[in-house]
Every structure is written in C-alpha cells, then in structure tokens.
Amino acid sequence: MVSLAKRMHDLREDHDETQRQIAQLLGVPVQRVSEWEQGRHEPRLDKLIVLADHWSVSLDYLAGISDNPKRS
C-alpha cells in the first residue's frame, strides 16, 4: 500500500505544482505541506477533501487505500 505522504508528493509533482502552491490552495504554511509529504504529520480531513477534489482523485486513492484514482 502506498502511503498518504508518497501519494501526495507524487500527485503534486504529476501536476507540476510546488509545495508553495499547495500551501496557498489550503491556506497553510509551506512547512506544513513539507511535513505531510515527509510523513511527519497528516492533514486534517477537510484539507484532504480539498486536495482530492483539486487533483480529481478519490479520497481512498489519495490516502493510499486504493490504486484506483477514479471517484465513484
């Protein structure tokens, strides 16, 4: 199973986005995004929902529970 941290990092890079852009989208410091991608902390559910919507993936995919990125 892929970790949330790795999935976030990979999706961000796949969309050619910087940590600064994601931080601005979510209204958090850049350091927070870095901590999430390092697996040191995890984002709250409301932030995960915004990210899943932003990247057009399911929450299960973002969390690494599923390998199917499609939302149902």
SVG drawing of the C-alpha trace seen along z (x, -y; Angstrom):
<svg xmlns="http://www.w3.org/2000/svg" viewBox="-20 -31 30 33">
<polyline fill="none" stroke="black" stroke-width="0.4" points="0.0,0.0 1.3,-3.5 1.5,-5.9 -0.5,-9.2 2.8,-11.1 4.1,-9.5 0.7,-9.8 0.6,-13.5 4.1,-14.1 3.6,-12.1 0.3,-13.8 1.8,-17.2 4.7,-16.5 2.5,-14.9 0.6,-18.2 3.8,-20.2 2.9,-22.0 5.1,-23.3 4.6,-22.9 4.1,-26.7 1.1,-26.4 -0.4,-23.6 0.1,-25.6 -1.6,-28.6 -4.5,-26.4 -5.0,-25.1 -4.2,-28.2 -1.3,-26.6 2.4,-27.3 4.7,-25.7 6.4,-23.8 3.2,-22.0 3.0,-20.6 6.6,-19.5 5.8,-17.8 2.8,-16.0 5.0,-14.8 7.7,-13.6 5.0,-11.6 5.8,-13.6 2.2,-14.8 -1.1,-14.1 -3.5,-16.7 -7.0,-17.1 -9.9,-15.6 -11.1,-18.9 -7.7,-19.5 -7.7,-16.0 -11.1,-16.7 -9.8,-19.9 -6.7,-18.0 -8.7,-15.1 -11.1,-17.5 -8.2,-19.6 -6.4,-16.6 -9.7,-14.9 -9.0,-11.7 -10.9,-9.7 -10.1,-10.1 -9.2,-6.4 -6.7,-6.9 -5.2,-9.9 -4.9,-8.0 -3.2,-5.1 -6.1,-2.7 -6.9,-2.1 -4.9,-2.1 -7.9,-3.3 -7.8,-7.1 -11.4,-7.4 -14.1,-8.9 -17.3,-7.0"/>
</svg>
